[in-house]
Amino acid sequence: MVSKSYSNLLDMTSGDGFDFRQPFKSLPRVVTSPGIISDPDWDTRSDGDSVGSASSTDRKIIVANFLPLNCTRDEAGQLSFSLDEDALLIQLKDGFPNGTDVVYVGSLKVQVDPSEQDQVAQKLLREFRCIPTFLPSDLLQQFYHGFCKQQLWPLFHYMLPICLDKGELFDRNLFQAYVRANKLFADKVMEAINTDDDYVWVHDYHLMLLPTFLRKRLHRIKLGFFLHSPFPSSEIYRTLPVRDEILKSLLNADLIGFQTFDYARHFLSCCSRLLGLHYESKRGYIGIEYFGRTVSLKILSVGVHVSRLESILKLPATISKVQEIEQRYKGKVLMLGVDDMDIFKGISLKLLGLELLLERNPKLREKVVLVQIINPARSTGKDVQEAVTETVSVAERINTKYGSSGYKPVILIDHSIPFYEKIAFYAASDCCIVNAVRDGMNLVPYEYTVCRQGNEEIDKLRGLDKGTHHTSTLIVSEFVGCSPSLSGAFRVNPWSVDDVADALCHATDLTEPEKRLRHEKHYRYVSTHDVAYWAHSFAQDLERACKDHYSRRCWAIGFGLKFRVIALSPGFRKLSSEHFLSSYNKASRRAIFLDYDGTLVPQSSINKAPSAEVISILNTLCNDPKNNVFIVSGRGRDFLDEWFSPCEKLGIASEHGYFIRWSKEAAWESSYSSQQREWKHIAEPIMQVYTETTDGSSIEPKESALVWHYLDADHDFGSCQAKELQDHLERVLSNEPVVVKCGHYIVEVKPQGVSKGLAVDKLIRTLVNKGKAPDFLMCIGNDRSDEDMFESINGMASNSVLSPIVPEVFACSVGQKPSRAKYYVDDTGEVIRLLKNVTRGSSQREDVNVIHGRVTFRDVLDYVD
């Protein structure tokens, strides 16, 4: 729970009274009307500072599953803590400006008795700036060892539970534990956060629901998330039963970071296929439009702390160990593997590659030694035990087959060793091999490269001159996140034992100059793209992603894990039925323009014909002598004529205004020549080719246009084909009086100068010429083609055409999204209710959603997914 006595838990442990010389923190925004968060009247933020904090200290809150602490319990049961200087969370501080207040939120690796938790929490906060999240042992077991390690970890590494013996099926109880644990972490973050000017950086797959819980409590929270593990392809990810909940939660962050473009591409594909979201790249930054917010993506691999490795390399114990290792394996080609013990590290495949190498190359026997350091497993289970058994079995077989009394080809170090000893092995090894079948990043190659650079003391002991060039050789699996950045390494397919054996053989044959060139290339990259560079770059991009937070209005929508914040420009607001009805009743002449698909009927509706209710509403509107009502649609006139035949007085603009009819009895009008349609003979055969090669696509012929639909095609393939078709048509039709446009799952070819905006402009000018200049303009639409209508009628307020009349303008978008309209309604159902209220008269207001700034029960129902 957030402390009720203190706005910031950190102030409780300062030991000093409040310093009144320091500037006040800006208070959180308040709700002034339904869903709109604004600044309180007493906020002292200057007008020119919409992003920076009122505080003189920048604060970063780093959230991860485990705190960067070493925890031990002595014989008396007393806990002692120390910072883990080798932890990534500690090292990333070097990328922040001096004076940055960094606070850590996470759990401990030891269980703390409830009676001791308050005391431990205060101690950790006071001494280490750490806020512990205490998870009960049963919850920890279900959350971490259950859902994280049995469900997410295998799935994100491309392992599916195809059969019960090879994995765990989805367990809803484990997911509920995951939800509860993430809520507890969110509670602790809320204790740490001081204002919505603090930056929160969440790490890894254990806390993927945290963005939703934090965004729900602080709508303008500045929130970044970095995924250290791989993100699987959409075919794999879609098998997760809670796939939508996790995706939507991640999209509640402002910035999402990935190690490689492959992982980001898979995430984008999932967002596109599962949620129907689109992304685009602007000035080098990838962004996903999500309910008015732009969620940015960051692609940058984690680096190592170079100076930390160099300092350990200078320790006397390390130098002594390097000498010992080099003496022990003198005359041998020393190869090194450093891996966690799990099923994805490919340790046994690596050993099989070595076995094949020795089988094919007898001259390398007694010469090549592979030292395999195995870090303790992070989880338990049958798979881990099987991996251990297999590794030991293969190593023993190789040693028995090719070893001798003084030579073992494989040295397994399967116990914990000090970090300096691991550094010594890096420095002494001729080659390092990382053979994981799937890994998020894996910093072993980077650490090896830095350690092979050595130092003057080690060079002196080796008898090397100062300034001697150093060497290193890397063999890296192509399925490891660091592989793209190591272009000088031998990249291998870990599943191909022949491939691994060949790479090992090439590594033993490299000349010294080639080893130097490869090493220098890797060292330049690793030394410049270190952990500080990574942290600084992420923090910089997070600030950029959050810079528009205070320039938008925020609406909170959805319950539970479906919660999301809708960000709208200050001038874009929900249409108030009360205001609309008042203006409608005061008007003497009205012009009403209605889109059809997605406005009067749902876009997803199979039966596109208007319902009896829609026909009744339109007839009632048309029978009012003050009204001129038009359907403005992209559909052909034959469909519209048939569907709206009961509406005698309804005007229709079909095919985006190519044909216009003022009433059922009136003739169809067109300002375009019917002779200029020869281009169809060129375009239609091309569209036909793409239709035949794109399953699920179709051609819709219109009198004025041709439309290629690909809504039912594979999403990625359809989009690719649409882009290619657009380019193809633009080339061959460059001399024709037509335009080629991409829309919502369509590619359309239509005559130049045809748009809904021009049609509406023509209709209004005709009304003016007839002496029926409207003082009330209304336009409702839902897609890109309707934006021209909005722009047209918005300009009428200042247009001299209607002078001296200044009409009341209601340009209204269906759905909350960036638009030229000034108002929006939620969906087609609300459009129908709005028009129905108009037909009933201003005295009946039972369906009005927002009245005098209060949210009604119907308004709540409308927001429920």
C-alpha positions, -999 to 999 in steps of 0.1 A, spaced: 0 0 0 11 36 -6 19 53 26 -9 76 37 13 98 57 41 104 32 38 112 -5 71 96 -10 84 66 10 119 76 3 115 107 25 107 84 55 143 72 56 162 104 49 169 110 86 165 148 82 135 171 83 120 185 52 142 210 34 120 240 26 147 254 4 141 227 -22 114 233 -48 81 216 -43 74 185 -64 46 190 -89 15 172 -77 -1 144 -97 -28 155 -121 -64 154 -111 -96 143 -128 -117 174 -136 -142 157 -159 -149 122 -170 -117 106 -180 -98 139 -185 -67 145 -164 -55 180 -160 -31 200 -139 -44 214 -106 -48 251 -103 -18 254 -79 7 236 -101 37 259 -105 50 243 -137 61 270 -161 44 272 -194 76 265 -213 84 234 -193 60 206 -203 84 177 -198 110 184 -172 104 178 -135 100 206 -110 125 188 -89 162 195 -92 170 158 -91 163 134 -119 150 101 -106 150 67 -123 131 38 -108 146 5 -120 122 -25 -116 133 -61 -120 124 -95 -107 154 -96 -83 172 -67 -66 209 -63 -75 220 -75 -40 240 -104 -26 220 -119 3 235 -143 29 222 -156 62 248 -165 89 246 -193 114 226 -172 138 200 -166 111 209 -129 106 207 -115 71 235 -95 55 233 -77 22 258 -62 -2 256 -47 -37 263 -71 -65 287 -50 -85 285 -74 -114 248 -70 -117 235 -53 -149 211 -31 -129 240 -16 -109 262 -11 -140 236 7 -161 238 36 -136 269 47 -155 247 57 -184 227 82 -163 238 119 -156 257 126 -124 233 132 -96 206 110 -109 187 94 -80 184 57 -89 159 36 -69 156 -2 -73 124 -22 -69 126 -60 -69 123 -92 -48 150 -108 -27 166 -142 -34 160 -152 2 128 -156 22 123 -130 49 101 -136 79 71 -113 79 81 -100 114 114 -88 99 102 -74 66 97 -38 78 131 -37 94 148 -52 63 129 -28 40 141 2 58 176 -10 60 178 -18 22 162 16 13 185 35 36 218 17 26 212 6 -10 182 26 -23 164 -7 -28 127 -13 -22 121 -50 -17 89 -68 -29 83 -96 -5 66 -125 -22 52 -153 -1 70 -186 -8 40 -203 -24 34 -173 -47 71 -172 -56 70 -208 -65 39 -204 -88 50 -170 -102 88 -175 -109 93 -213 -110 58 -219 -124 46 -194 -149 78 -177 -157 101 -207 -160 76 -233 -171 54 -213 -194 70 -180 -207 107 -190 -207 102 -221 -229 77 -204 -252 100 -174 -257 127 -198 -266 105 -215 -292 97 -246 -272 60 -257 -273 44 -283 -250 36 -306 -279 32 -335 -256 29 -338 -218 64 -354 -215 81 -324 -232 65 -294 -215 38 -281 -192 4 -272 -206 -10 -238 -198 -21 -235 -162 -46 -207 -154 -37 -209 -118 0 -201 -125 -11 -171 -146 -32 -158 -118 -1 -161 -96 18 -141 -123 -9 -114 -121 -8 -112 -83 30 -110 -83 30 -82 -108 4 -63 -87 27 -65 -57 56 -51 -77 33 -23 -89 24 -15 -53 61 -11 -45 67 11 -75 39 34 -64 57 37 -30 89 47 -48 74 71 -73 72 107 -63 55 124 -92 47 116 -127 80 133 -136 99 102 -124 110 77 -150 103 40 -145 123 13 -163 109 -22 -161 131 -52 -170 123 -85 -186 96 -111 -191 88 -116 -154 70 -82 -152 52 -79 -185 19 -70 -168 34 -42 -148 29 -15 -174 -9 -20 -172 -10 -18 -134 12 13 -133 -6 31 -162 -39 25 -145 -27 44 -114 -7 71 -131 -20 78 -166 10 99 -176 36 78 -160 69 78 -180 74 41 -185 100 21 -204 102 -17 -207 132 -38 -219 129 -74 -229 162 -92 -223 150 -126 -236 140 -134 -272 105 -125 -285 92 -155 -305 77 -153 -340 39 -148 -342 33 -185 -350 48 -194 -316 35 -165 -296 0 -170 -307 -2 -204 -290 -1 -186 -256 -37 -184 -242 -31 -150 -226 -14 -136 -256 -36 -105 -259 -34 -96 -223 4 -95 -224 6 -76 -257 -18 -50 -245 1 -46 -212 34 -41 -230 17 -14 -252 9 5 -220 46 14 -219 60 44 -237 91 27 -250 97 -11 -255 133 -22 -260 145 -54 -277 180 -68 -282 178 -73 -320 156 -63 -349 144 -99 -353 128 -98 -318 112 -64 -325 100 -76 -359 83 -106 -342 66 -83 -317 54 -60 -345 40 -89 -364 21 -101 -333 6 -66 -327 -4 -65 -364 -19 -100 -366 -35 -102 -332 -45 -66 -324 -47 -51 -360 -22 -24 -351 0 -7 -377 35 7 -372 57 31 -392 92 44 -390 97 82 -387 132 97 -388 147 64 -378 123 56 -349 97 28 -351 63 37 -335 30 18 -330 -1 39 -330 -22 27 -300 -54 46 -291 -38 80 -298 -5 71 -281 26 64 -300 44 35 -284 81 36 -295 104 7 -301 141 6 -292 165 -19 -308 199 -20 -291 217 -49 -275 230 -47 -240 267 -41 -235 292 -51 -208 309 -29 -182 343 -26 -197 361 -8 -169 347 -33 -144 361 -62 -164 394 -44 -168 397 -37 -130 391 -74 -122 417 -83 -148 443 -62 -129 437 -81 -96 468 -101 -85 446 -131 -80 434 -129 -116 469 -124 -130 481 -154 -110 452 -175 -122 459 -165 -158 495 -177 -154 484 -209 -139 459 -217 -167 484 -208 -194 511 -230 -178 486 -259 -173 476 -259 -210 508 -248 -225 512 -261 -261 475 -267 -263 447 -248 -282 425 -238 -253 388 -234 -262 363 -221 -237 326 -224 -232 307 -205 -204 270 -213 -202 241 -216 -177 229 -251 -173 196 -251 -193 182 -269 -223 187 -239 -247 225 -234 -243 234 -262 -266 262 -275 -244 258 -312 -256 257 -300 -292 289 -281 -287 306 -313 -273 293 -333 -302 309 -308 -326 342 -313 -307 339 -350 -309 334 -349 -347 364 -325 -349 387 -350 -332 373 -379 -352 380 -361 -385 413 -346 -375 436 -370 -357 464 -344 -357 443 -322 -333 441 -350 -307 463 -342 -277 463 -306 -289 427 -292 -285 412 -288 -250 377 -275 -244 371 -261 -209 333 -259 -203 323 -238 -173 287 -245 -163 269 -219 -142 243 -232 -118 208 -237 -132 184 -209 -125 155 -233 -124 148 -269 -116 129 -296 -135 132 -328 -155 145 -310 -186 174 -295 -166 183 -328 -151 182 -345 -185 205 -318 -199 230 -323 -171 230 -361 -176 235 -358 -213 263 -333 -210 282 -354 -185 276 -385 -206 289 -370 -238 320 -355 -220 329 -388 -205 325 -406 -238 348 -381 -256 374 -383 -228 373 -421 -228 376 -422 -266 402 -396 -273 418 -389 -239 449 -403 -223 466 -404 -189 478 -368 -192 452 -354 -216 414 -348 -214 398 -332 -244 369 -319 -223 372 -303 -188 338 -298 -172 337 -272 -144 302 -277 -130 305 -259 -97 305 -223 -88 338 -205 -93 348 -169 -84 342 -143 -110 379 -134 -112 387 -171 -121 362 -169 -149 379 -137 -161 412 -155 -160 399 -183 -183 386 -156 -207 421 -140 -209 439 -173 -213 417 -190 -239 425 -190 -276 389 -194 -287 355 -189 -271 324 -208 -284 288 -199 -276 265 -225 -292 231 -218 -277 201 -229 -298 182 -198 -287 193 -170 -264 182 -134 -258 216 -118 -258 245 -137 -241 273 -114 -230 300 -141 -229 315 -131 -263 317 -95 -252 333 -104 -219 358 -127 -237 367 -99 -262 374 -74 -234 395 -99 -214 416 -109 -244 426 -73 -248 446 -79 -216 467 -53 -198 504 -43 -194 510 -66 -165 497 -97 -183 516 -88 -214 548 -84 -194 544 -119 -178 539 -133 -213 570 -116 -225 552 -94 -249 563 -59 -259 542 -29 -250 518 -21 -278 516 -57 -290 485 -65 -309 461 -89 -292 441 -118 -307 409 -136 -301 386 -160 -319 349 -163 -315 324 -190 -326 289 -178 -321 255 -194 -327 234 -175 -353 205 -178 -329 221 -157 -302 212 -120 -298 248 -108 -299 255 -126 -332 246 -97 -356 271 -73 -338 300 -98 -341 307 -98 -378 342 -112 -373 330 -143 -356 324 -177 -371 286 -180 -371 273 -215 -369 240 -233 -369 241 -251 -335 218 -278 -347 244 -288 -374 272 -308 -357 291 -306 -390 288 -268 -390 302 -266 -355 330 -290 -361 340 -271 -393 341 -238 -373 362 -254 -346 386 -266 -373 388 -232 -389 395 -216 -355 426 -237 -351 439 -228 -385 437 -190 -383 468 -170 -389 479 -145 -363 472 -114 -385 437 -127 -391 431 -133 -354 443 -97 -347 420 -82 -373 390 -101 -360 398 -91 -324 403 -55 -332 370 -53 -350 351 -69 -321 369 -48 -295 361 -15 -312 324 -24 -311 323 -38 -276 343 -10 -260 321 17 -276 288 0 -271 291 -8 -234 264 -10 -208 266 28 -201 260 35 -238 230 12 -238 215 27 -207 221 63 -218 206 56 -253 175 39 -237 170 67 -212 173 93 -240 148 76 -262 124 72 -232 125 110 -226 118 115 -263 89 91 -262 73 109 -232 77 145 -244 41 148 -255 26 135 -223 13 169 -211 1 181 -245 -27 155 -247 -60 147 -230 -61 113 -214 -91 90 -211 -90 57 -191 -109 28 -207 -113 -8 -199 -112 -30 -169 -85 -54 -155 -58 -64 -180 -78 -47 -208 -71 -13 -193 -56 13 -216 -53 51 -218 -65 70 -248 -45 101 -256 -62 128 -276 -52 162 -288 -67 190 -266 -91 200 -293 -104 165 -299 -131 155 -274 -161 132 -271 -193 146 -286 -217 157 -258 -252 147 -268 -266 175 -247 -246 202 -266 -253 185 -299 -291 184 -293 -291 220 -281 -274 233 -313 -295 210 -334 -328 224 -320 -317 260 -324 -307 256 -361 -330 268 -388 -313 250 -417 -292 219 -413 -269 198 -436 -261 163 -424 -235 141 -441 -232 105 -430 -206 79 -440 -221 43 -443 -196 14 -437 -183 17 -401 -206 46 -393 -242 34 -397 -233 -3 -399 -203 -20 -381 -172 -26 -402 -172 -62 -392 -209 -69 -400 -214 -97 -426 -248 -83 -437 -240 -48 -450 -276 -38 -457 -290 -11 -434 -313 -23 -406 -349 -13 -403 -340 10 -374 -314 29 -396 -340 33 -424 -366 46 -399 -341 71 -384 -330 84 -418 -367 88 -429 -375 108 -398 -345 131 -403 -353 136 -440 -390 144 -432 -379 174 -411 -381 204 -436 -351 220 -419 -328 191 -429 -308 181 -459 -295 146 -453 -269 128 -474 -252 94 -474 -216 100 -486 -201 66 -493 -174 48 -513 -199 22 -524 -214 19 -559 -247 36 -566 -265 4 -574 -260 -9 -539 -269 23 -523 -299 28 -545 -313 -6 -536 -305 -4 -499 -320 31 -494 -350 28 -517 -374 33 -488 -359 67 -481 -376 90 -506 -359 123 -496 -324 110 -488 -295 124 -508 -267 100 -519 -232 107 -529 -218 73 -542 -182 63 -551 -168 91 -530 -189 117 -547 -184 106 -583 -222 103 -586 -246 125 -566 -284 122 -563 -305 147 -542 -334 124 -537 -349 92 -549 -369 109 -576 -339 130 -588 -315 118 -615 -279 109 -608 -254 136 -615 -217 134 -623 -192 162 -632 -168 137 -647 -168 124 -683 -177 88 -689 -153 87 -718 -122 88 -696 -123 52 -684 -99 36 -708 -75 33 -679 -96 4 -666 -85 -18 -694 -49 -13 -682 -55 -16 -644 -80 -45 -643 -57 -72 -658 -29 -61 -634 -53 -64 -604 -64 -98 -617 -28 -111 -616 -24 -100 -580 -58 -115 -571 -47 -149 -585 -15 -149 -566 -29 -136 -533 -53 -160 -517 -82 -142 -500 -81 -111 -522 -108 -98 -546 -116 -71 -571 -146 -48 -566 -154 -31 -600 -172 3 -597 -184 26 -625 -158 52 -616 -131 31 -599 -115 -3 -593 -108 -15 -558 -86 -44 -548 -95 -59 -514 -71 -80 -493 -89 -80 -459 -92 -118 -460 -56 -125 -472 -27 -133 -449 -19 -100 -432 18 -98 -440 16 -112 -475 -15 -91 -483 3 -59 -471 34 -67 -492 13 -74 -523 -7 -42 -518 25 -21 -517 38 -39 -548 4 -34 -566 3 2 -557 38 8 -571 30 -13 -602 -2 7 -609 14 41 -603 40 32 -629 17 21 -657 -10 47 -650 13 77 -647 0 93 -678 -37 86 -670 -61 110 -652 -63 88 -622 -49 84 -587 -38 52 -569 -44 51 -532 -40 26 -504 -68 25 -478 -80 1 -451 -71 -32 -466 -77 -19 -501 -59 -5 -531 -81 18 -551 -78 34 -585 -101 63 -591 -103 95 -613 -84 125 -602 -103 151 -582 -128 127 -567 -131 128 -529 -157 130 -502 -144 164 -493 -150 178 -528 -184 162 -529 -195 178 -496 -181 211 -507 -202 209 -539 -233 200 -520 -230 229 -496 -223 254 -524 -254 241 -542 -275 247 -511 -262 282 -507 -270 290 -544 -305 278 -537 -309 302 -508 -307 274 -483 -273 282 -466 -271 259 -436 -264 272 -401 -258 237 -388 -233 213 -404 -228 177 -392 -205 151 -407 -198 116 -392 -173 91 -406 -148 65 -396 -120 60 -420 -93 78 -440 -116 89 -468 -138 107 -444 -110 130 -433 -115 150 -464 -151 156 -454 -140 168 -419 -115 192 -434 -141 205 -458 -169 213 -433 -144 226 -407 -133 252 -432 -169 263 -438 -170 281 -405 -146 307 -419 -155 304 -455 -170 334 -472 -194 311 -492 -217 310 -461 -212 347 -452 -228 363 -432 -239 329 -416 -214 313 -392 -226 277 -390 -223 254 -360 -200 226 -372 -199 191 -358 -172 170 -376 -173 137 -357 -151 106 -360 -162 71 -351 -136 58 -327 -109 76 -307 -80 81 -331 -60 109 -346 -84 128 -368 -92 162 -384 -125 160 -367 -131 179 -335 -154 153 -319 -156 116 -317 -181 89 -307 -171 54 -296 -188 32 -322 -217 27 -346 -240 20 -317 -234 54 -303 -240 70 -338 -274 53 -339 -283 64 -304 -272 100 -312 -294 101 -343 -323 85 -325 -322 111 -298 -324 138 -325 -354 122 -340 -371 119 -306 -366 156 -299 -345 174 -274 -369 167 -245 -359 130 -244 -324 125 -230 -324 91 -215 -295 79 -237 -272 108 -232 -238 95 -221 -222 125 -204 -243 151 -185 -228 181 -168 -194 164 -165 -208 133 -148 -203 97 -162 -235 78 -165 -240 41 -162 -245 38 -200 -211 56 -205 -194 30 -184 -211 2 -204 -199 18 -236 -163 16 -225 -164 -21 -215 -147 -43 -241 
